[in-house]
Amino acid sequence: MKKRPVPAKFVVDRRDSLGVTLLMEAARRGVRERMLQCLDEGSDINAVDNGGYNALMHALQGKQDVPAIDLINRGIDVTLRAKNGSTALIEACQSQMPEIIERLLKKKVPLDAQNSQGNTALMIACLLNDGWAACRVAEEGADFETLKNKKEMTAIDIARRFMDRKDLVLFENIIEKRREEKKLADIRAAETKAQELEQNVQDATVLQREIKVGKPVALKLKPR
């Protein structure tokens, strides 16, 4: 890729008193040319400021979709946690940026990280009455009834308090579907375990018979 001309006094690794680099500043402000210029000139894409935020988090806080997409496509760490526990997914939900949320979910980012208030991405979506985001994050498997924030509220508690009725119905349908899927998975796991135990009993019975008649045998019992 051809490098862009570097203006005078351009110092790619310069930071301010908060540890914010030129790349982070450009990402937050949505100055795409400057951001790409920083990357072309060797700026560390995964550098973090004093709070542990990288350029992607700055772009999301500034609600800058295009710079955020550029950074994701360039391979920025989408799993990073800031010092306060925040993540790119939490910031995307906070800024209500559906395209970025979808891209992060496709990258299988951690869903249940909690920020300094104990809120997960799903909790924040519910707090903001963002039905689409809440449903998408829930569909991907985010915790909805175990984790609690500092107000002792789960995601489903928050949804029932803050979400519109129409969105809440859709959200609870997803939750109910996940509960049913878990029940079926638990039943299948129990059936598999029972079959393994039954096979072990049968193998043990055969083994005892062969030992009685003095036949050489090899022990092949399955572990419990």
N, CA, C and O of each residue as an XYZ file, in Angstrom:
896
protein
N       0.843     -1.194      0.000
C       0.000      0.000      0.000
C       0.883      1.250      0.000
O       1.832      1.349      0.777
N       0.559      2.201     -0.880
C       1.337      3.432     -0.955
C       1.111      4.275      0.292
O      -0.028      4.496      0.702
N       2.196      4.741      0.891
C       2.082      5.538      2.112
C       1.608      6.953      1.795
O       1.994      7.539      0.783
N       0.780      7.480      2.660
C       0.323      8.854      2.511
C       1.437      9.803      2.949
O       2.239      9.459      3.817
N       1.488     10.982      2.358
C       2.524     11.941      2.758
C       2.362     12.336      4.215
O       1.245     12.535      4.693
N       3.475     12.448      4.913
C       3.446     12.771      6.336
C       3.658     14.267      6.524
O       4.677     14.805      6.091
N       2.705     14.948      7.165
C       2.876     16.383      7.380
C       4.017     16.657      8.342
O       4.433     15.776      9.094
N       4.514     17.864      8.314
C       5.609     18.249      9.207
C       5.200     18.073     10.656
O       4.052     18.310     11.032
N       6.155     17.656     11.456
C       5.983     17.498     12.899
C       4.966     16.404     13.259
O       4.437     16.390     14.370
N       4.698     15.495     12.323
C       3.781     14.392     12.615
C       4.549     13.313     13.375
O       5.460     12.686     12.834
N       4.172     13.108     14.624
C       4.838     12.108     15.462
C       3.811     11.029     15.790
O       2.903     11.250     16.592
N       3.958      9.865     15.166
C       2.910      8.865     15.212
C       2.674      8.305     16.606
O       1.553      7.913     16.928
N       3.699      8.259     17.433
C       3.551      7.643     18.746
C       3.349      8.668     19.871
O       3.497      8.343     21.049
N       3.017      9.878     19.503
C       2.798     10.911     20.511
C       1.554     10.600     21.347
O       0.550     10.119     20.823
N       1.631     10.879     22.641
C       0.492     10.667     23.540
C       0.235     11.939     24.341
O       1.143     12.736     24.580
N      -1.032     12.113     24.755
C      -1.326     13.231     25.644
C      -1.227     12.762     27.091
O      -0.778     11.645     27.348
N      -1.638     13.594     28.029
C      -1.482     13.263     29.450
C      -2.333     12.077     29.882
O      -2.069     11.472     30.921
N      -3.352     11.737     29.093
C      -4.213     10.591     29.398
C      -3.763      9.328     28.673
O      -4.410      8.283     28.755
N      -2.650      9.441     27.967
C      -2.142      8.282     27.243
C      -2.806      8.059     25.905
O      -2.634      7.007     25.288
N      -3.568      9.045     25.449
C      -4.285      8.915     24.177
C      -3.335      9.208     23.019
O      -2.677     10.248     22.988
N      -3.275      8.286     22.077
C      -2.415      8.455     20.905
C      -3.158      9.208     19.807
O      -4.368      9.415     19.886
N      -2.409      9.612     18.780
C      -3.038     10.266     17.631
C      -4.043      9.338     16.960
O      -5.085      9.782     16.479
N      -3.724      8.050     16.930
C      -4.635      7.068     16.346
C      -5.956      7.038     17.110
O      -7.028      7.067     16.505
N      -5.878      6.982     18.418
C      -7.096      6.957     19.237
C      -7.922      8.228     19.053
O      -9.145      8.178     18.927
N      -7.236      9.359     19.040
C      -7.924     10.645     18.878
C      -8.634     10.718     17.531
O      -9.782     11.153     17.447
N      -7.941     10.289     16.480
C      -8.533     10.313     15.146
C      -9.724      9.368     15.058
O     -10.730      9.686     14.424
N      -9.610      8.206     15.695
C     -10.708      7.237     15.684
C     -11.932      7.801     16.397
O     -13.052      7.667     15.904
N     -11.729      8.422     17.538
C     -12.845      8.982     18.306
C     -13.534     10.120     17.547
O     -14.759     10.243     17.573
N     -12.740     10.940     16.879
C     -13.290     12.095     16.166
C     -13.804     11.741     14.776
O     -14.480     12.544     14.134
N     -13.481     10.539     14.318
C     -13.932     10.133     12.997
C     -13.123     10.729     11.860
O     -13.615     10.841     10.737
N     -11.877     11.115     12.144
C     -11.004     11.658     11.097
C     -10.296     10.473     10.441
O      -9.172     10.122     10.803
N     -10.965      9.878      9.490
C     -10.523      8.599      8.935
C      -9.158      8.696      8.255
O      -8.313      7.819      8.438
N      -8.936      9.747      7.477
C      -7.655      9.881      6.779
C      -6.490      9.931      7.765
O      -5.456      9.298      7.554
N      -6.670     10.689      8.839
C      -5.599     10.773      9.829
C      -5.411      9.421     10.520
O      -4.281      9.015     10.794
N      -6.501      8.734     10.798
C      -6.407      7.432     11.448
C      -5.647      6.434     10.572
O      -4.757      5.728     11.046
N      -6.009      6.386      9.288
C      -5.330      5.473      8.367
C      -3.871      5.870      8.186
O      -2.997      5.015      8.036
N      -3.619      7.165      8.201
C      -2.245      7.650      8.099
C      -1.415      7.162      9.281
O      -0.275      6.730      9.116
N      -1.998      7.236     10.472
C      -1.298      6.748     11.667
C      -0.948      5.270     11.521
O       0.162      4.848     11.845
N      -1.902      4.497     11.035
C      -1.671      3.062     10.864
C      -0.586      2.806      9.820
O       0.281      1.954     10.011
N      -0.642      3.553      8.712
C       0.358      3.383      7.656
C       1.760      3.724      8.146
O       2.744      3.146      7.685
N       1.845      4.656      9.071
C       3.147      5.098      9.562
C       3.637      4.288     10.761
O       4.658      4.616     11.366
N       2.899      3.225     11.099
C       3.396      2.314     12.125
C       2.821      2.477     13.510
O       3.367      1.927     14.467
N       1.733      3.215     13.648
C       1.110      3.347     14.967
C       0.639      1.979     15.446
O       0.081      1.202     14.671
N       0.863      1.688     16.717
C       0.468      0.401     17.293
C      -1.048      0.349     17.401
O      -1.643      1.075     18.198
N      -1.672     -0.507     16.602
C      -3.130     -0.568     16.562
C      -3.715     -1.032     17.887
O      -4.855     -0.703     18.214
N      -2.943     -1.791     18.648
C      -3.443     -2.322     19.917
C      -2.945     -1.555     21.141
O      -3.077     -2.029     22.269
N      -2.378     -0.380     20.918
C      -1.960      0.450     22.053
C      -3.185      0.846     22.871
O      -4.284      0.981     22.334
N      -2.987      1.029     24.169
C      -4.093      1.430     25.045
C      -3.714      2.706     25.794
O      -2.535      2.988     26.009
N      -4.726      3.467     26.184
C      -4.473      4.682     26.952
C      -4.352      4.340     28.433
O      -4.299      3.166     28.799
N      -4.309      5.346     29.273
C      -4.117      5.106     30.705
C      -5.251      4.301     31.335
O      -5.068      3.662     32.371
N      -6.410      4.337     30.707
C      -7.552      3.583     31.228
C      -7.691      2.199     30.631
O      -8.601      1.451     30.984
N      -6.772      1.854     29.711
C      -6.824      0.536     29.088
C      -7.706      0.469     27.856
O      -8.041     -0.622     27.397
N      -8.094      1.627     27.309
C      -8.940      1.666     26.112
C      -8.078      1.704     24.857
O      -7.093      2.441     24.797
N      -8.448      0.908     23.852
C      -7.724      0.959     22.585
C      -8.467      1.849     21.589
O      -9.503      2.428     21.917
N      -7.937      1.954     20.386
C      -8.517      2.851     19.387
C      -9.945      2.459     19.021
O     -10.775      3.329     18.757
N     -10.240      1.164     19.001
C     -11.598      0.727     18.682
C     -12.586      1.241     19.720
O     -13.657      1.735     19.368
N     -12.235      1.130     20.985
C     -13.127      1.622     22.032
C     -13.334      3.131     21.917
O     -14.429      3.638     22.163
N     -12.264      3.844     21.539
C     -12.403      5.291     21.336
C     -13.359      5.578     20.181
O     -14.192      6.479     20.276
N     -13.246      4.823     19.096
C     -14.144      5.011     17.956
C     -15.591      4.748     18.356
O     -16.497      5.463     17.928
N     -15.804      3.731     19.168
C     -17.160      3.386     19.591
C     -17.722      4.436     20.540
O     -18.903      4.776     20.463
N     -16.890      4.946     21.428
C     -17.352      6.009     22.317
C     -17.720      7.264     21.529
O     -18.615      8.012     21.921
N     -17.020      7.487     20.413
C     -17.329      8.625     19.554
C     -18.415      8.327     18.539
O     -18.762      9.188     17.731
N     -18.962      7.099     18.573
C     -20.023      6.665     17.650
C     -19.579      6.793     16.193
O     -20.324      7.278     15.342
N     -18.369      6.357     15.929
C     -17.777      6.436     14.597
C     -17.759      5.050     13.956
O     -16.838      4.266     14.185
N     -18.774      4.755     13.159
C     -18.914      3.429     12.557
C     -17.774      3.078     11.601
O     -17.165      2.015     11.717
N     -17.493      3.975     10.660
C     -16.514      3.660      9.616
C     -15.118      3.436     10.193
O     -14.486      2.436      9.855
N     -14.613      4.321     11.048
C     -13.312      4.043     11.660
C     -13.303      2.744     12.456
O     -12.312      2.015     12.453
N     -14.410      2.457     13.139
C     -14.485      1.213     13.909
C     -14.372      0.003     12.991
O     -13.671     -0.958     13.308
N     -15.059      0.050     11.858
C     -14.996     -1.052     10.897
C     -13.580     -1.189     10.337
O     -13.069     -2.299     10.190
N     -12.952     -0.053     10.027
C     -11.562     -0.084      9.541
C     -10.654     -0.789     10.541
O      -9.841     -1.636     10.169
N     -10.800     -0.433     11.800
C      -9.937     -1.008     12.838
C     -10.192     -2.504     13.006
O      -9.252     -3.280     13.183
N     -11.449     -2.905     12.952
C     -11.777     -4.331     13.054
C     -11.173     -5.088     11.875
O     -10.587     -6.158     12.041
N     -11.325     -4.514     10.680
C     -10.775     -5.160      9.486
C      -9.247     -5.231      9.518
O      -8.650     -6.127      8.922
N      -8.629     -4.298     10.206
C      -7.163     -4.280     10.321
C      -6.654     -5.223     11.410
O      -5.446     -5.379     11.585
N      -7.569     -5.847     12.135
C      -7.155     -6.854     13.105
C      -6.955     -6.371     14.520
O      -6.237     -7.011     15.287
N      -7.570     -5.256     14.893
C      -7.440     -4.771     16.264
C      -8.020     -5.795     17.237
O      -8.925     -6.551     16.884
N      -7.500     -5.815     18.448
C      -7.967     -6.761     19.463
C      -9.394     -6.404     19.873
O      -9.622     -5.376     20.510
N     -10.354     -7.255     19.506
C     -11.766     -6.993     19.823
C     -12.164     -7.599     21.164
O     -13.300     -7.435     21.608
N     -11.235     -8.298     21.808
C     -11.540     -8.948     23.090
C     -10.957     -8.194     24.284
O     -11.131     -8.610     25.429
N     -10.277     -7.105     24.019
C      -9.610     -6.346     25.084
C     -10.597     -5.874     26.150
O     -11.722     -5.479     25.845
N     -10.151     -5.924     27.413
C     -10.930     -5.354     28.514
C     -10.175     -4.168     29.095
O      -8.992     -4.275     29.418
N     -10.856     -3.044     29.227
C     -10.250     -1.858     29.829
C     -10.113     -2.075     31.332
O     -10.596     -3.072     31.869
N      -9.462     -1.146     31.998
C      -9.243     -1.288     33.434
C     -10.550     -1.313     34.222
O     -10.618     -1.897     35.303
N     -11.577     -0.682     33.682
C     -12.878     -0.692     34.365
C     -13.758     -1.862     33.929
O     -14.936     -1.931     34.282
N     -13.173     -2.780     33.159
C     -13.896     -3.973     32.734
C     -14.627     -3.847     31.419
O     -15.145     -4.838     30.904
N     -14.681     -2.644     30.861
C     -15.430     -2.444     29.625
C     -14.766     -3.168     28.454
O     -13.565     -3.435     28.466
N     -15.580     -3.478     27.448
C     -15.111     -4.148     26.237
C     -15.674     -3.428     25.018
O     -16.510     -2.533     25.141
N     -15.209     -3.827     23.853
C     -15.738     -3.244     22.620
C     -17.235     -3.512     22.497
O     -17.987     -2.640     22.062
N     -17.673     -4.713     22.877
C     -19.097     -5.033     22.775
C     -19.917     -4.169     23.729
O     -20.993     -3.692     23.367
N     -19.417     -3.967     24.933
C     -20.108     -3.097     25.889
C     -20.206     -1.680     25.325
O     -21.264     -1.054     25.399
N     -19.107     -1.171     24.763
C     -19.110      0.185     24.216
C     -20.043      0.291     23.013
O     -20.724      1.303     22.844
N     -20.077     -0.743     22.181
C     -20.958     -0.728     21.013
C     -22.425     -0.724     21.432
O     -23.252     -0.049     20.819
N     -22.740     -1.482     22.479
C     -24.116     -1.485     22.988
C     -24.450     -0.152     23.644
O     -25.564      0.353     23.508
N     -23.483      0.413     24.352
C     -23.691      1.711     24.998
C     -23.959      2.799     23.952
O     -24.798      3.675     24.163
N     -23.249      2.738     22.836
C     -23.409      3.738     21.779
C     -24.479      3.349     20.768
O     -24.740      4.095     19.825
N     -25.099      2.190     20.957
C     -26.177      1.697     20.091
C     -25.752      1.710     18.617
O     -26.304      2.438     17.791
N     -24.764      0.886     18.327
C     -24.203      0.781     16.982
C     -24.424     -0.638     16.452
O     -23.553     -1.495     16.604
N     -25.576     -0.894     15.835
C     -25.946     -2.257     15.439
C     -24.972     -2.953     14.494
O     -24.711     -4.146     14.647
N     -24.435     -2.225     13.522
C     -23.516     -2.879     12.575
C     -22.260     -3.367     13.283
O     -21.755     -4.449     12.986
N     -21.762     -2.575     14.212
C     -20.563     -2.977     14.948
C     -20.883     -4.134     15.886
O     -20.090     -5.066     16.019
N     -22.035     -4.076     16.533
C     -22.451     -5.177     17.409
C     -22.467     -6.481     16.620
O     -21.963     -7.502     17.087
N     -23.043     -6.444     15.435
C     -23.133     -7.649     14.602
C     -21.746     -8.165     14.221
O     -21.500     -9.370     14.257
N     -20.853     -7.268     13.861
C     -19.493     -7.673     13.490
C     -18.756     -8.291     14.681
O     -18.032     -9.275     14.531
N     -18.948     -7.710     15.849
C     -18.284     -8.243     17.042
C     -18.842     -9.612     17.411
O     -18.090    -10.504     17.803
N     -20.146     -9.780     17.287
C     -20.752    -11.079     17.594
C     -20.241    -12.156     16.636
O     -20.018    -13.296     17.042
N     -20.059    -11.799     15.382
C     -19.543    -12.763     14.405
C     -18.112    -13.177     14.727
O     -17.668    -14.256     14.337
N     -17.394    -12.314     15.442
C     -16.028    -12.643     15.845
C     -15.988    -13.401     17.169
O     -14.916    -13.674     17.709
N     -17.172    -13.735     17.684
C     -17.284    -14.544     18.911
C     -16.574    -13.890     20.096
O     -15.841    -14.549     20.833
N     -16.796    -12.606     20.267
C     -16.195    -11.905     21.405
C     -16.847    -12.374     22.702
O     -17.980    -12.855     22.674
N     -16.163    -12.246     23.835
C     -16.767    -12.606     25.125
C     -18.043    -11.791     25.352
O     -18.068    -10.582     25.121
N     -19.087    -12.463     25.801
C     -20.393    -11.815     25.943
C     -20.672    -11.298     27.342
O     -21.456    -10.363     27.510
N     -20.051    -11.884     28.338
C     -20.478    -11.641     29.718
C     -19.506    -10.827     30.562
O     -19.579    -10.858     31.791
N     -18.597    -10.100     29.918
C     -17.721     -9.204     30.678
C     -18.573     -8.146     31.371
O     -19.586     -7.701     30.832
N     -18.154     -7.751     32.566
C     -18.892     -6.747     33.335
C     -18.026     -5.512     33.549
O     -16.834     -5.619     33.837
N     -18.637     -4.340     33.407
C     -17.895     -3.100     33.624
C     -17.877     -2.730     35.103
O     -18.267     -3.530     35.953
N     -17.428     -1.530     35.401
C     -17.270     -1.132     36.804
C     -18.591     -1.083     37.562
O     -18.600     -1.133     38.792
N     -19.704     -0.986     36.843
C     -21.021     -1.008     37.475
C     -21.617     -2.415     37.512
O     -22.739     -2.626     37.973
N     -20.837     -3.361     37.015
C     -21.314     -4.740     36.991
C     -22.216     -5.052     35.821
O     -22.789     -6.139     35.752
N     -22.352     -4.110     34.896
C     -23.241     -4.314     33.755
C     -22.540     -5.029     32.605
O     -21.400     -4.712     32.265
N     -23.228     -5.988     32.016
C     -22.759     -6.661     30.811
C     -23.306     -5.916     29.596
O     -24.113     -4.996     29.732
N     -22.864     -6.319     28.417
C     -23.385     -5.720     27.188
C     -24.896     -5.912     27.101
O     -25.620     -5.000     26.702
N     -25.370     -7.098     27.476
C     -26.805     -7.366     27.433
C     -27.562     -6.468     28.405
O     -28.617     -5.935     28.064
N     -27.035     -6.301     29.596
C     -27.687     -5.427     30.575
C     -27.796     -4.000     30.059
O     -28.824     -3.346     30.231
N     -26.726     -3.520     29.423
C     -26.730     -2.157     28.899
C     -27.761     -2.010     27.786
O     -28.476     -1.010     27.729
N     -27.840     -2.995     26.908
C     -28.846     -2.950     25.844
C     -30.252     -2.887     26.433
O     -31.110     -2.160     25.933
N     -30.480     -3.648     27.492
C     -31.792     -3.633     28.151
C     -32.047     -2.291     28.834
O     -33.157     -1.763     28.774
N     -31.031     -1.747     29.475
C     -31.161     -0.444     30.140
C     -31.536      0.652     29.151
O     -32.306      1.555     29.476
N     -30.988      0.566     27.947
C     -31.235      1.582     26.923
C     -32.472      1.278     26.086
O     -32.764      1.984     25.121
N     -33.197      0.222     26.460
C     -34.396     -0.170     25.727
C     -34.083     -0.441     24.252
O     -34.883     -0.139     23.367
N     -32.912     -1.011     24.012
C     -32.489     -1.350     22.655
C     -32.864     -2.808     22.396
O     -32.065     -3.721     22.604
N     -34.081     -2.996     21.945
C     -34.606     -4.345     21.768
C     -33.804     -5.186     20.798
O     -33.557     -6.364     21.054
N     -33.388     -4.585     19.670
C     -32.630     -5.361     18.683
C     -31.338     -5.872     19.289
O     -31.030     -7.061     19.192
N     -30.571     -4.973     19.920
C     -29.280     -5.373     20.491
C     -29.466     -6.417     21.581
O     -28.718     -7.392     21.647
N     -30.465     -6.212     22.437
C     -30.712     -7.164     23.521
C     -31.023     -8.548     22.965
O     -30.510     -9.554     23.456
N     -31.856     -8.592     21.948
C     -32.230     -9.887     21.366
C     -31.037    -10.552     20.680
O     -30.849    -11.761     20.816
N     -30.233     -9.789     19.948
C     -29.095    -10.378     19.245
C     -28.052    -10.923     20.216
O     -27.539    -12.027     20.037
N     -27.742    -10.130     21.253
C     -26.739    -10.587     22.216
C     -27.264    -11.795     22.991
O     -26.508    -12.717     23.300
N     -28.559    -11.787     23.302
C     -29.157    -12.932     23.999
C     -29.143    -14.174     23.114
O     -28.874    -15.275     23.595
N     -29.429    -14.005     21.837
C     -29.413    -15.136     20.902
C     -28.043    -15.803     20.849
O     -27.944    -17.016     20.666
N     -26.999    -15.013     21.009
C     -25.640    -15.548     20.944
C     -25.222    -16.253     22.225
O     -24.153    -16.862     22.280
N     -26.065    -16.175     23.265
C     -25.770    -16.932     24.478
C     -25.371    -16.129     25.695
O     -24.863    -16.700     26.659
N     -25.583    -14.818     25.684
C     -25.222    -14.002     26.848
C     -26.053    -14.396     28.065
O     -27.220    -14.771     27.944
N     -25.432    -14.304     29.237
C     -26.122    -14.634     30.486
C     -27.263    -13.646     30.733
O     -27.100    -12.437     30.570
N     -28.415    -14.181     31.128
C     -29.569    -13.312     31.362
C     -30.171    -13.456     32.753
O     -31.029    -12.659     33.132
N     -29.737    -14.462     33.527
C     -30.386    -14.645     34.825
C     -29.445    -15.037     35.962
O     -29.897    -15.240     37.089
N     -28.164    -15.144     35.691
C     -27.202    -15.509     36.738
C     -26.380    -14.307     37.197
O     -26.318    -14.006     38.389
N     -25.755    -13.632     36.252
C     -24.934    -12.465     36.586
C     -25.799    -11.305     37.063
O     -26.889    -11.068     36.542
N     -25.292    -10.586     38.068
C     -25.996     -9.408     38.593
C     -25.062     -8.208     38.580
O     -23.851     -8.342     38.759
N     -25.647     -7.028     38.365
C     -24.837     -5.814     38.451
C     -24.791     -5.328     39.896
O     -25.264     -6.016     40.801
N     -24.230     -4.163     40.108
C     -24.068     -3.677     41.477
C     -25.390     -3.280     42.130
O     -25.445     -3.034     43.335
N     -26.443     -3.220     41.338
C     -27.776     -2.971     41.889
C     -28.541     -4.278     42.098
O     -29.749     -4.286     42.334
N     -27.794     -5.385     42.002
C     -28.359     -6.720     42.215
C     -29.449     -7.060     41.202
O     -30.418     -7.746     41.529
N     -29.286     -6.580     39.979
C     -30.260     -6.856     38.926
C     -29.629     -7.709     37.830
O     -28.497     -7.464     37.412
N     -30.369     -8.705     37.376
C     -29.944     -9.511     36.238
C     -30.421     -8.840     34.957
O     -31.166     -7.861     35.000
N     -29.989     -9.369     33.826
C     -30.414     -8.797     32.548
C     -31.923     -8.894     32.378
O     -32.550     -7.956     31.887
N     -32.513    -10.014     32.775
C     -33.962    -10.158     32.628
C     -34.695     -9.207     33.565
O     -35.762     -8.702     33.216
N     -34.143     -8.954     34.748
C     -34.736     -7.968     35.663
C     -34.761     -6.588     35.011
O     -35.769     -5.882     35.052
N     -33.634     -6.221     34.412
C     -33.513     -4.912     33.774
C     -34.462     -4.804     32.590
O     -35.118     -3.779     32.404
N     -34.534     -5.863     31.793
C     -35.415     -5.856     30.626
C     -36.864     -5.636     31.044
O     -37.580     -4.850     30.422
N     -37.291     -6.317     32.079
C     -38.682     -6.193     32.526
C     -38.991     -4.818     33.100
O     -40.152     -4.415     33.175
N     -37.972     -4.119     33.496
C     -38.177     -2.780     34.050
C     -38.091     -1.676     33.000
O     -38.813     -0.683     33.083
N     -37.210     -1.844     32.013
C     -36.931     -0.735     31.102
C     -37.372     -0.938     29.654
O     -37.507      0.041     28.920
N     -37.597     -2.159     29.227
C     -37.881     -2.380     27.811
C     -39.349     -2.198     27.480
O     -40.226     -2.469     28.301
N     -39.609     -1.728     26.248
C     -40.978     -1.623     25.753
C     -41.612     -3.007     25.708
O     -40.928     -4.017     25.544
N     -42.917     -3.030     25.855
C     -43.628     -4.315     25.911
C     -43.380     -5.173     24.670
O     -43.152     -6.377     24.785
N     -43.422     -4.565     23.495
C     -43.239     -5.323     22.260
C     -41.860     -5.969     22.213
O     -41.731     -7.154     21.904
N     -40.829     -5.186     22.521
C     -39.467     -5.725     22.515
C     -39.269     -6.748     23.627
O     -38.553     -7.734     23.458
N     -39.910     -6.501     24.764
C     -39.780     -7.426     25.891
C     -40.350     -8.795     25.543
O     -39.790     -9.821     25.926
N     -41.459     -8.808     24.819
C     -42.056    -10.088     24.410
C     -41.077    -10.864     23.531
O     -40.886    -12.065     23.724
N     -40.459    -10.185     22.572
C     -39.481    -10.839     21.699
C     -38.287    -11.344     22.504
O     -37.795    -12.451     22.286
N     -37.832    -10.513     23.434
C     -36.690    -10.874     24.269
C     -37.005    -12.100     25.118
O     -36.197    -13.025     25.201
N     -38.169    -12.109     25.744
C     -38.531    -13.239     26.608
C     -38.764    -14.507     25.795
O     -38.550    -15.609     26.299
N     -39.199    -14.367     24.542
C     -39.337    -15.544     23.677
C     -37.971    -16.181     23.417
O     -37.839    -17.405     23.405
N     -36.965    -15.343     23.211
C     -35.605    -15.852     23.009
C     -35.104    -16.539     24.269
O     -34.489    -17.603     24.204
N     -35.371    -15.925     25.411
C     -34.954    -16.505     26.690
C     -35.617    -17.858     26.910
O     -34.967    -18.813     27.333
N     -36.908    -17.935     26.621
C     -37.629    -19.196     26.807
C     -37.092    -20.271     25.862
O     -36.963    -21.433     26.248
N     -36.781    -19.883     24.630
C     -36.212    -20.836     23.675
C     -34.878    -21.367     24.180
O     -34.605    -22.563     24.077
N     -34.049    -20.487     24.725
C     -32.753    -20.924     25.263
C     -32.931    -21.860     26.450
O     -32.174    -22.819     26.600
N     -33.919    -21.595     27.292
C     -34.179    -22.477     28.434
C     -34.605    -23.862     27.963
O     -34.172    -24.875     28.511
N     -35.456    -23.895     26.944
C     -35.897    -25.183     26.410
C     -34.731    -25.937     25.782
O     -34.612    -27.152     25.944
N     -33.875    -25.220     25.068
C     -32.705    -25.857     24.457
C     -31.776    -26.426     25.521
O     -31.197    -27.497     25.344
N     -31.639    -25.704     26.623
C     -30.786    -26.189     27.715
C     -31.381    -27.445     28.346
O     -30.659    -28.390     28.665
N     -32.703    -27.449     28.525
C     -33.356    -28.632     29.091
C     -33.118    -29.851     28.210
O     -32.794    -30.932     28.703
N     -33.283    -29.666     26.897
C     -33.077    -30.775     25.967
C     -31.626    -31.245     25.991
O     -31.351    -32.444     25.949
N     -30.704    -30.288     26.060
C     -29.283    -30.645     26.114
C     -28.968    -31.418     27.388
O     -28.196    -32.376     27.362
N     -29.568    -30.999     28.510
C     -29.355    -31.698     29.782
C     -29.922    -33.114     29.731
O     -29.323    -34.054     30.253
N     -31.086    -33.253     29.095
C     -31.707    -34.579     28.961
C     -30.826    -35.495     28.116
O     -30.603    -36.654     28.466
N     -30.329    -34.964     27.001
C     -29.456    -35.766     26.129
C     -28.178    -36.169     26.855
O     -27.709    -37.300     26.726
N     -27.621    -35.235     27.618
C     -26.398    -35.538     28.363
C     -26.647    -36.621     29.401
O     -25.815    -37.507     29.596
N     -27.804    -36.546     30.072
C     -28.148    -37.550     31.080
C     -28.364    -38.914     30.433
O     -27.948    -39.938     30.976
N     -29.015    -38.926     29.273
C     -29.249    -40.181     28.559
C     -27.927    -40.804     28.116
O     -27.735    -42.015     28.226
N     -27.027    -39.972     27.618
C     -25.711    -40.466     27.198
C     -24.953    -41.056     28.374
O     -24.328    -42.110     28.254
N     -25.011    -40.372     29.517
C     -24.338    -40.857     30.721
C     -24.924    -42.190     31.174
O     -24.193    -43.100     31.565
N     -26.249    -42.294     31.118
C     -26.908    -43.535     31.527
C     -26.514    -44.690     30.608
O     -26.293    -45.812     31.065
N     -26.430    -44.403     29.313
C     -26.028    -45.436     28.356
C     -24.594    -45.895     28.610
O     -24.286    -47.083     28.513
N     -23.721    -44.939     28.935
C     -22.329    -45.291     29.230
C     -22.234    -46.155     30.484
O     -21.468    -47.118     30.525
N     -23.014    -45.809     31.505
C     -23.011    -46.596     32.739
C     -23.552    -48.002     32.494
O     -23.029    -48.990     33.011
N     -24.616    -48.065     31.690
C     -25.189    -49.376     31.377
C     -24.189    -50.237     30.620
O     -24.073    -51.436     30.875
N     -23.464    -49.620     29.687
C     -22.462    -50.363     28.928
C     -21.336    -50.841     29.831
O     -20.820    -51.945     29.659
N     -20.951    -49.995     30.808
C     -19.915    -50.393     31.758
C     -20.347    -51.604     32.572
O     -19.560    -52.515     32.830
N     -21.628    -51.592     32.976
C     -22.151    -52.726     33.744
C     -22.118    -53.995     32.901
O     -21.723    -55.058     33.381
N     -22.534    -53.879     31.644
C     -22.529    -55.037     30.753
C     -21.103    -55.547     30.533
O     -20.855    -56.752     30.543
N     -20.170    -54.610     30.333
C     -18.774    -55.004     30.137
C     -18.217    -55.698     31.375
O     -17.472    -56.673     31.276
N     -18.593    -55.178     32.541
C     -18.120    -55.774     33.793
C     -18.669    -57.184     33.966
O     -17.973    -58.081     34.439
N     -19.933    -57.366     33.575
C     -20.552    -58.691     33.681
C     -19.840    -59.694     32.782
O     -19.540    -60.816     33.191
N     -19.577    -59.269     31.548
C     -18.865    -60.144     30.608
C     -17.474    -60.460     31.135
O     -17.006    -61.593     31.028
N     -16.820    -59.467     31.698
C     -15.479    -59.646     32.237
C     -15.463    -60.681     33.356
O     -14.588    -61.546     33.408
N     -16.438    -60.580     34.244
C     -16.512    -61.532     35.357
C     -16.698    -62.958     34.848
O     -16.096    -63.896     35.372
N     -17.527    -63.111     33.836
C     -17.765    -64.449     33.280
C     -16.486    -65.016     32.660
O     -16.170    -66.194     32.825
N     -15.759    -64.158     31.946
C     -14.544    -64.626     31.286
C     -13.453    -64.966     32.299
O     -12.668    -65.893     32.098
N     -13.416    -64.202     33.386
C     -12.439    -64.495     34.434
C     -12.725    -65.854     35.061
O     -11.802    -66.613     35.355
N     -14.009    -66.160     35.265
C     -14.397    -67.425     35.890
C     -13.970    -68.622     35.057
O     -13.611    -69.669     35.597
N     -14.009    -68.463     33.739
C     -13.642    -69.598     32.878
C     -12.156    -69.573     32.512
O     -11.682    -70.409     31.743
N     -11.432    -68.604     33.071
C      -9.994    -68.532     32.849
C      -9.584    -68.011     31.499
O      -8.476    -68.293     31.042
N     -10.454    -67.250     30.838
C     -10.147    -66.716     29.517
C      -9.382    -65.400     29.649
O      -9.795    -64.541     30.428
N      -8.261    -65.208     28.901
C      -7.525    -63.932     28.957
C      -8.426    -62.787     28.502
O      -9.104    -62.886     27.479
N      -8.425    -61.714     29.261
C      -9.292    -60.581     28.922
C      -8.505    -59.278     29.043
O      -7.483    -59.194     29.725
N      -9.021    -58.280     28.357
C      -8.458    -56.920     28.456
C      -9.529    -56.013     29.026
O     -10.653    -55.981     28.525
N      -9.193    -55.288     30.054
C     -10.159    -54.415     30.717
C     -10.385    -53.166     29.864
O      -9.452    -52.412     29.591
N     -11.637    -52.958     29.448
C     -11.961    -51.819     28.587
C     -13.184    -51.064     29.094
O     -14.021    -50.621     28.308
N     -13.277    -50.926     30.381
C     -14.412    -50.188     30.935
C     -14.268    -48.709     30.623
O     -13.172    -48.154     30.703
N     -15.373    -48.075     30.269
C     -15.360    -46.643     29.998
C     -15.316    -45.878     31.310
O     -15.941    -46.290     32.287
N     -14.581    -44.763     31.346
C     -14.524    -43.973     32.593
C     -15.873    -43.380     32.929
O     -16.645    -43.022     32.040
N     -16.154    -43.276     34.222
C     -17.424    -42.702     34.659
C     -17.352    -41.189     34.613
O     -18.326    -40.514     34.946
